[in-house]
Amino acid sequence: SWVWFSQRVSTHHDELIRSLRELIQPTIAALAEEELYEAAVELLSDILSNYSGFLTEDHYKSLFSLFETQWSHERYQRLVEGDFEFDSIQFGQLMLALGDSKVEALIHSIDTRSSRFLARLRGLLSARGFPVSEDKIFVAALEFWSTYVETLTDSIYSEDEEAKVWVSTATSHVLEAISAVWQRVAYPAGSVLAGWDS
């Protein structure tokens, strides 16, 4: 793909990289097109997970804006209400990949948009169904929150005392995530458990 090609291109080819970056906005727009969704979501998730430096701040703004749209809210609702079809899981993985790629910025942000996005990521921990056996996004969401906590801990101990106005907000998100996980990790009723593969 063109993104992987850009990784191999020397930094002396800035014009080529710039031309390739111009393909990101149409790819983001393609998410809303049903016939293009699968290819677009896979590509964006891969870029966010493996080559996030390819994206510019404008690309990130577009992605965060995407998660504020009605289209996104409907997909998110389907996922947390127990729709674990492939396209729903891909949507959740895109959210988590965006969160992972901007985890430090999300930790340091105290604005409402970041808080809403983190609340939705936390909501993935509470998707309907038993974790792992039915809820197919729980483990990936738990891994994101583990990364969030590790990064938060590193940030707290590596910065000046005075510059930490974000700590209480970030810690609050962690406590709410822990509460969501705690409620989900209880064993189900014996009759449900008996129906599971051992």
C-alpha positions as CSV (number, residue, x, y, z in Angstrom):
1,S,0.0,0.0,0.0
2,W,1.0,3.6,-0.5
3,V,1.5,4.2,3.3
4,W,4.0,1.4,3.6
5,F,5.8,2.7,0.5
6,S,6.1,6.1,2.2
7,Q,7.9,4.4,5.1
8,R,10.6,3.3,2.7
9,V,11.0,6.6,1.0
10,S,13.9,8.7,2.1
11,T,13.2,11.9,4.0
12,H,14.7,13.7,0.9
13,H,11.3,13.1,-0.8
14,D,9.2,15.4,1.3
15,E,7.0,16.3,-1.8
16,L,6.2,12.6,-2.3
17,I,5.3,12.1,1.4
18,R,3.1,15.2,1.3
19,S,1.3,13.9,-1.8
20,L,0.7,10.5,0.0
21,R,-0.5,12.3,3.1
22,E,-3.2,14.0,1.0
23,L,-4.8,10.6,0.6
24,I,-5.6,10.3,4.4
25,Q,-8.6,12.8,4.4
26,P,-10.4,10.9,1.6
27,T,-9.7,7.6,3.5
28,I,-11.3,9.1,6.6
29,A,-14.3,10.2,4.5
30,A,-14.5,6.7,3.1
31,L,-15.4,5.3,6.5
32,A,-19.0,6.6,6.1
33,E,-19.3,4.8,2.8
34,E,-20.6,1.3,3.4
35,E,-18.8,-0.3,0.4
36,L,-15.5,1.4,1.3
37,Y,-15.7,1.1,5.1
38,E,-13.8,-2.2,5.6
39,A,-10.8,-1.1,3.6
40,A,-10.7,2.4,5.1
41,V,-11.1,1.2,8.7
42,E,-8.4,-1.4,8.3
43,L,-5.9,1.0,6.7
44,L,-6.5,3.7,9.3
45,S,-6.2,1.3,12.2
46,D,-2.9,-0.1,10.7
47,I,-1.5,3.4,10.3
48,L,-2.5,4.5,13.8
49,S,-1.0,1.3,15.3
50,N,2.2,1.0,13.2
51,Y,3.0,4.3,11.6
52,S,1.2,7.1,13.5
53,G,4.0,9.5,12.6
54,F,2.6,9.5,9.0
55,L,-0.5,11.4,10.2
56,T,-0.5,15.2,10.8
57,E,-2.3,17.0,13.5
58,D,-5.0,17.9,10.9
59,H,-5.5,14.2,10.3
60,Y,-5.9,13.6,14.1
61,K,-8.3,16.5,14.4
62,S,-10.4,14.9,11.6
63,L,-10.4,11.5,13.3
64,F,-11.4,13.0,16.7
65,S,-14.1,15.0,14.9
66,L,-15.3,11.8,13.2
67,F,-16.0,10.3,16.6
68,E,-18.3,13.2,17.4
69,T,-20.6,12.5,14.4
70,Q,-24.0,10.9,14.4
71,W,-22.6,8.1,12.3
72,S,-20.0,7.4,14.9
73,H,-22.5,7.5,17.8
74,E,-24.8,5.0,16.0
75,R,-21.8,2.6,15.4
76,Y,-20.6,3.0,19.0
77,Q,-24.1,2.3,20.4
78,R,-24.4,-0.9,18.3
79,L,-21.0,-2.1,19.6
80,V,-21.7,-1.5,23.3
81,E,-25.2,-3.0,23.0
82,G,-23.6,-6.3,21.9
83,D,-23.2,-6.1,18.1
84,F,-19.9,-8.0,17.8
85,E,-20.0,-8.4,14.1
86,F,-16.7,-7.9,12.2
87,D,-17.5,-4.3,11.2
88,S,-18.4,-3.3,14.7
89,I,-15.3,-4.8,16.2
90,Q,-13.3,-2.9,13.5
91,F,-14.9,0.3,14.6
92,G,-14.0,-0.3,18.2
93,Q,-10.4,-1.2,17.2
94,L,-10.2,2.1,15.3
95,M,-11.2,4.0,18.4
96,L,-8.7,2.1,20.5
97,A,-5.9,2.6,17.9
98,L,-6.6,6.4,17.9
99,G,-6.5,6.4,21.7
100,D,-3.3,4.4,21.8
101,S,-1.6,6.7,19.3
102,K,-2.6,9.8,21.2
103,V,-2.6,8.4,24.8
104,E,-0.1,10.9,26.2
105,A,-2.1,13.8,24.7
106,L,-5.3,12.4,26.1
107,I,-3.8,12.1,29.5
108,H,-2.6,15.7,29.5
109,S,-5.9,17.1,28.0
110,I,-8.5,18.4,30.3
111,D,-10.9,19.6,27.6
112,T,-14.4,18.2,27.1
113,R,-13.7,16.6,23.7
114,S,-10.9,14.4,25.2
115,S,-13.0,13.6,28.2
116,R,-15.9,12.5,26.0
117,F,-13.6,10.3,23.9
118,L,-12.1,8.7,27.0
119,A,-15.6,8.1,28.3
120,R,-16.4,6.2,25.1
121,L,-13.2,4.2,25.4
122,R,-14.2,3.4,29.0
123,G,-17.6,2.5,27.7
124,L,-16.0,-0.3,25.6
125,L,-15.2,-2.0,28.9
126,S,-19.0,-2.2,29.6
127,A,-20.2,-3.6,26.3
128,R,-23.1,-6.0,26.7
129,G,-22.2,-9.7,27.1
130,F,-19.7,-11.6,29.1
131,P,-16.1,-10.6,28.5
132,V,-14.2,-12.7,26.1
133,S,-16.9,-15.3,25.5
134,E,-19.4,-12.8,24.1
135,D,-17.9,-9.4,24.4
136,K,-15.2,-9.3,21.8
137,I,-13.9,-5.8,22.4
138,F,-13.3,-6.1,26.2
139,V,-9.7,-7.4,26.1
140,A,-8.6,-4.8,23.5
141,A,-10.2,-2.0,25.6
142,L,-8.5,-3.4,28.8
143,E,-5.2,-3.3,27.0
144,F,-5.7,0.3,26.1
145,W,-6.5,1.2,29.7
146,S,-3.4,-0.7,30.8
147,T,-1.3,1.4,28.4
148,Y,-3.1,4.6,29.7
149,V,-2.2,3.7,33.3
150,E,1.5,3.0,32.5
151,T,1.8,6.2,30.5
152,L,0.1,8.2,33.3
153,T,2.4,6.8,35.9
154,D,5.5,7.6,33.8
155,S,4.1,11.2,33.2
156,I,3.4,11.8,36.8
157,Y,6.9,10.9,37.9
158,S,8.8,12.5,35.0
159,E,7.4,16.1,35.1
160,D,7.7,19.1,37.4
161,E,5.3,19.2,40.4
162,E,3.7,22.5,39.3
163,A,2.9,21.4,35.8
164,K,0.4,18.7,36.7
165,V,-3.0,20.3,36.5
166,W,-4.2,17.3,34.4
167,V,-3.4,14.6,37.0
168,S,-6.8,14.7,38.8
169,T,-8.7,14.5,35.6
170,A,-6.5,11.6,34.3
171,T,-6.7,9.8,37.6
172,S,-10.5,10.2,37.6
173,H,-10.7,8.4,34.2
174,V,-8.5,5.6,35.5
175,L,-10.7,5.1,38.6
176,E,-13.9,5.0,36.5
177,A,-12.2,2.4,34.1
178,I,-11.2,0.3,37.1
179,S,-14.8,0.4,38.4
180,A,-16.1,-0.7,35.0
181,V,-13.6,-3.6,34.8
182,W,-14.3,-4.6,38.4
183,Q,-18.0,-4.9,37.6
184,R,-17.3,-7.1,34.5
185,V,-14.8,-9.6,35.9
186,A,-17.2,-11.5,38.2
187,Y,-18.1,-15.1,37.2
188,P,-21.5,-15.5,35.6
189,A,-24.2,-17.7,37.1
190,G,-23.3,-21.4,37.3
191,S,-25.9,-22.3,34.6
192,V,-24.2,-19.8,32.1
193,L,-20.7,-20.9,33.1
194,A,-21.6,-24.6,32.5
195,G,-22.5,-23.8,28.9
196,W,-19.0,-22.4,28.1
197,D,-16.2,-24.5,26.7
198,S,-13.5,-25.3,29.3
